[in-house]
Amino acid sequence: MKISTEIGSISKLVGEKKAVEYVAKAGFDAFDLSMFCMAEIDWGARTAKPSSHPFCGAKYLNEIREIKKIANDNGIFCNQSHAPFPVYIKEIKDMMFRALELSAEAGAKVCVIHPDNFKNAQENAKIFNDLLPFAKSLGVKIATENMWNWHGAYASKAACSHHQDFREHIDVVNDDYFGACLDIGHAEMQGLNTSAVQMIKTLGDKLIALHIHDNNLCYDDHLLPRKGSINFTAILTALKEVNYGGDFTLEADRHLSTFTKENCFEGVKEMAEATRKLAKAFENL
C-alpha cells in the first residue's frame, strides 16, 4: 500500500519544492499535488482571480517540471492531485484545464475535482463531460469527491454527500476515466445520514482515491487518523471487502496549523507515521 499526502499545508510554510523534499524524507511514497494556490477567492462576492503563483504564470510547465524533478531525485512520485475549488465560481471552473495539464506533467494518474455543491448528478455530469476529453488525452482520470454544506449546528446536503447520490454522480457520467475520491472525514459528519463504510460499499470498484483524515463526527477538522472519533477499523475492513486498490492519501491539512517554517518537518514526519500505521493495519487484515 502506497502512502501519500497533500502538500498544500506544507507549501504554505516552505513552498512546493521544499514540501516535496520533506514528504520524501518523512517516509511517504508519493505526494498529492495541491493546486488551491492558483486562485484568489472573494468568498462574499463568489468571484475569483488567478493568483500570483507560478502555476498561473506563463512558465507554469517549467515550474511543475522542476517540482517533478525534485520528487524523482528524492525517490517519490505524484500519485494524485487536487484542482482548485469551488467550481461554482466561474473563474475557478475555467482553471480546470490547466489543473489537469499540471497534473499530467507532475505524473498524477488521478485529479480530484469537486462537484458543484448545489447541483444534482445530471447537472454536474455536464461539468465533468466537458473536461473528460482533455483529461483522457493526458492520461489523467478525474475523481469527484463527497461534499457538504452547513446549516445550523450540523452538515447538510450537498453534491455527493449521501452514498446513493455519490454513486449516482459516478453512474450518470459512466466513463472509465471518471471515479470517486472518498473523503473519509466528510462522510462521517453528522447530518448527512451516511458513513464512510456505507460509501465504500456503495461505490465499490468506482472508488479510486481517498482523502484520509479524522474529526469529531461533527466538524470538518482534518486531523490525523485516530486523533478524532472516526472508527477507522470499520473503514479499513470495508476497504478490504471491496478490494480497494488505490493509495492511502492523507488530507490532514490542519495538523500543521501550529507548526512554523522552522519545525514543520517534524509535523510532516508525524503525518507519515500516522498514515503508514493505517496502511499497515489495512495490509494486516
C-alpha positions in Angstrom: 0.0 0.0 0.0 1.5 3.3 -1.1 1.0 6.3 1.2 0.9 10.0 0.2 -0.2 13.3 1.5 -1.5 16.6 0.2 1.3 19.2 0.1 -0.9 22.3 0.3 -0.5 22.8 4.1 3.3 22.2 3.9 3.7 24.5 0.9 2.2 27.4 2.8 5.1 27.2 5.2 8.0 26.2 2.9 6.8 26.2 -0.7 6.0 23.3 -3.0 9.6 22.3 -3.8 10.7 22.0 -0.2 7.4 20.4 0.6 8.0 17.6 -1.8 11.5 17.1 -0.4 10.1 17.0 3.2 7.4 14.5 2.2 10.0 12.1 0.7 12.4 12.4 3.7 9.5 11.9 6.1 8.7 8.5 4.6 5.8 9.0 2.2 5.9 7.1 -1.1 4.2 9.9 -3.1 2.6 13.3 -2.9 -0.8 14.8 -3.7 -0.3 18.0 -5.8 -2.4 20.7 -4.2 -3.4 23.4 -6.6 -5.6 25.6 -4.4 -2.9 28.2 -4.6 -3.9 29.1 -8.1 -7.0 31.1 -7.1 -7.5 34.2 -5.0 -11.1 33.9 -3.9 -13.6 36.6 -2.8 -16.0 34.3 -0.9 -18.6 37.0 -0.3 -18.8 38.0 -3.9 -18.3 34.4 -5.1 -15.7 35.5 -7.6 -12.0 34.6 -8.0 -8.9 35.7 -10.0 -5.7 33.9 -10.8 -3.1 34.3 -8.1 0.5 35.3 -8.5 1.6 31.7 -8.0 3.9 30.3 -10.8 1.2 27.7 -11.7 -0.8 30.7 -13.1 2.1 32.2 -14.9 3.5 31.8 -18.4 6.2 29.4 -17.2 3.8 27.0 -15.3 5.1 24.0 -17.1 8.7 24.8 -16.2 7.6 25.1 -12.5 5.8 21.8 -12.4 8.7 20.0 -14.2 11.1 21.4 -11.5 8.8 20.0 -8.8 8.7 16.6 -10.5 12.5 16.5 -10.8 12.8 17.1 -7.1 10.4 14.3 -6.5 12.3 12.0 -8.7 15.6 12.9 -7.2 14.2 12.1 -3.7 12.6 8.8 -4.8 8.9 9.7 -4.7 6.2 10.4 -7.3 3.0 12.4 -7.7 0.1 9.9 -7.3 -2.8 12.3 -7.5 -3.7 15.9 -7.5 -6.4 18.3 -6.3 -7.8 21.0 -8.6 -8.9 24.5 -7.2 -12.4 24.8 -5.8 -15.3 25.6 -5.5 -16.3 25.0 -9.1 -19.5 27.0 -8.7 -17.2 30.1 -9.2 -16.8 30.5 -12.9 -13.3 31.8 -12.7 -12.2 28.7 -10.9 -14.1 26.4 -13.2 -12.1 28.0 -16.0 -8.9 26.8 -14.3 -9.7 23.1 -14.5 -8.0 22.6 -17.9 -4.7 24.0 -16.6 -5.1 22.0 -13.4 -5.4 18.8 -15.5 -2.4 19.8 -17.5 -0.3 20.4 -14.4 -1.5 17.0 -13.0 -0.3 15.2 -16.1 3.1 17.0 -16.1 3.5 16.1 -12.4 2.8 12.4 -13.2 -0.6 12.2 -11.4 -2.9 9.4 -12.6 -5.9 11.0 -10.8 -7.1 14.6 -10.4 -9.7 15.3 -7.8 -12.2 17.8 -9.0 -15.1 18.8 -6.7 -18.7 18.7 -7.9 -20.7 21.9 -7.7 -22.2 21.6 -4.2 -25.5 23.0 -5.3 -26.1 20.9 -8.5 -27.5 17.4 -8.9 -25.9 14.4 -10.7 -27.2 15.3 -14.1 -26.1 19.0 -13.8 -22.6 18.1 -12.5 -22.2 15.5 -15.3 -22.1 18.4 -17.8 -19.1 19.9 -15.9 -17.2 16.6 -16.0 -18.1 15.6 -19.5 -16.7 18.9 -20.7 -13.4 18.1 -19.1 -13.1 14.4 -19.8 -11.9 14.5 -23.4 -8.9 16.7 -22.4 -8.3 14.5 -19.3 -8.2 11.4 -21.5 -5.8 13.0 -23.9 -3.5 13.5 -21.0 -4.0 10.1 -19.4 -5.4 11.5 -16.2 -8.5 10.2 -14.6 -11.0 12.6 -12.8 -12.3 11.7 -9.4 -15.1 13.6 -7.8 -15.5 14.0 -4.1 -18.3 13.8 -1.5 -19.1 17.3 -0.3 -21.1 19.1 2.4 -22.9 22.3 3.2 -23.6 23.7 6.6 -26.9 24.5 8.2 -27.3 25.4 11.9 -25.2 23.1 14.0 -24.7 20.3 11.5 -23.5 19.5 8.0 -26.3 19.5 5.4 -26.9 18.0 2.0 -24.6 18.8 -0.9 -23.5 17.1 -4.1 -22.3 13.5 -3.4 -22.9 14.0 0.4 -25.0 10.8 0.6 -23.8 7.5 -0.6 -26.6 6.9 -3.1 -26.2 10.4 -4.6 -22.4 9.8 -4.8 -22.9 6.6 -6.7 -25.5 8.4 -9.0 -22.9 11.1 -9.9 -20.5 8.3 -10.9 -23.1 6.3 -12.9 -24.5 9.2 -14.8 -21.1 10.1 -16.2 -20.4 6.4 -16.8 -16.8 6.7 -18.0 -13.7 4.6 -17.3 -11.8 7.8 -16.7 -14.2 9.0 -14.0 -14.5 7.7 -10.5 -14.8 8.5 -6.8 -12.5 10.0 -4.3 -13.9 9.2 -0.8 -13.3 12.0 1.7 -13.5 10.0 4.9 -13.9 13.0 7.2 -16.7 14.5 5.1 -18.6 11.1 5.1 -18.6 11.0 8.9 -20.1 14.4 9.6 -23.4 14.4 11.5 -26.4 15.5 9.5 -25.5 13.8 6.2 -27.2 10.4 7.0 -24.3 8.3 5.7 -20.9 7.0 6.7 -17.6 6.2 5.1 -18.4 2.5 5.4 -21.7 2.9 3.6 -20.0 5.0 0.9 -17.2 2.4 0.4 -19.7 -0.4 0.0 -22.0 1.6 -2.4 -19.1 2.9 -4.5 -17.3 -0.5 -4.8 -14.9 -0.6 -7.7 -15.7 3.0 -8.6 -13.7 4.1 -5.6 -10.2 5.1 -7.0 -8.8 7.5 -4.4 -9.1 8.6 -0.8 -8.8 11.7 1.3 -7.9 10.4 4.8 -8.4 12.5 7.9 -10.2 12.4 11.2 -12.8 14.6 13.0 -15.1 14.7 16.0 -18.0 13.4 13.9 -19.4 17.0 13.5 -16.9 19.4 12.2 -14.5 19.1 9.2 -11.5 19.0 11.4 -8.9 17.4 9.1 -7.0 15.7 11.9 -4.5 12.9 11.7 -6.2 9.5 11.6 -7.0 8.1 15.1 -6.8 11.6 16.6 -10.6 12.1 16.5 -13.7 9.9 16.8 -13.9 8.1 13.4 -13.9 4.3 13.6 -11.0 3.6 11.2 -11.1 -0.2 11.9 -14.5 -0.5 10.3 -13.4 1.7 7.4 -10.3 -0.4 6.8 -12.4 -3.6 6.9 -14.8 -2.1 4.3 -12.0 -1.1 2.0 -10.6 -4.6 2.2 -14.0 -6.1 1.4 -14.3 -4.1 -1.8 -10.7 -4.9 -2.8 -9.7 -1.2 -2.7 -6.6 -0.9 -4.9 -5.8 2.7 -4.7 -3.4 4.6 -2.4 -3.8 5.9 1.1 -3.6 9.7 0.7 -3.7 11.9 3.8 -5.5 15.2 3.8 -4.9 16.2 7.5 -4.0 19.7 6.4 -4.8 21.2 9.8 -2.2 19.2 11.5 0.5 21.8 10.6 -1.6 24.7 11.9 0.6 25.1 15.0 3.9 24.5 13.3 6.3 27.0 11.8 8.7 27.1 8.8 11.5 26.1 11.2 9.8 23.0 12.7 7.2 21.8 10.2 9.3 18.8 9.1 8.6 17.3 12.5 4.9 17.7 11.8 5.4 16.1 8.3 7.1 13.1 10.0 4.1 12.7 12.3 1.8 12.7 9.3 3.9 10.0 7.6 4.0 7.8 10.7 0.2 8.0 11.2 -0.5 7.2 7.6 1.9 4.3 7.5 0.4 2.8 10.6 -3.1 3.0 9.0 -1.7 1.3 5.8 -0.1 -1.5 7.7 -3.3 -2.1 9.6 -5.1 -2.4 6.3 -2.5 -4.8 5.0 -2.7 -7.0 8.1 -6.5 -7.5 7.8 
